[in-house]
């Protein structure tokens, strides 16, 4: 079940990353995907992956905050 969750979380994250150029809110959704992927990393015992994904979530939130609204 954890593997299925991971597939869905990473697929969501990558889809939001691909859509970032369309609207700044996709960057915020990408950050959410990073948090979900991070949770998967911790649940599966791959804590370095979980930590890196949390860092990426912070980077994405910062990018969203500084992006100009359309």
Secondary structure, 3 states (H helix, E strand, C coil): CHHHHHHHHHHHHHHHHHCCCCCCHHHHHHHHHHHHHHHHHHHCCCHHHHHHHHHHHHHHHHHHHHCCCC
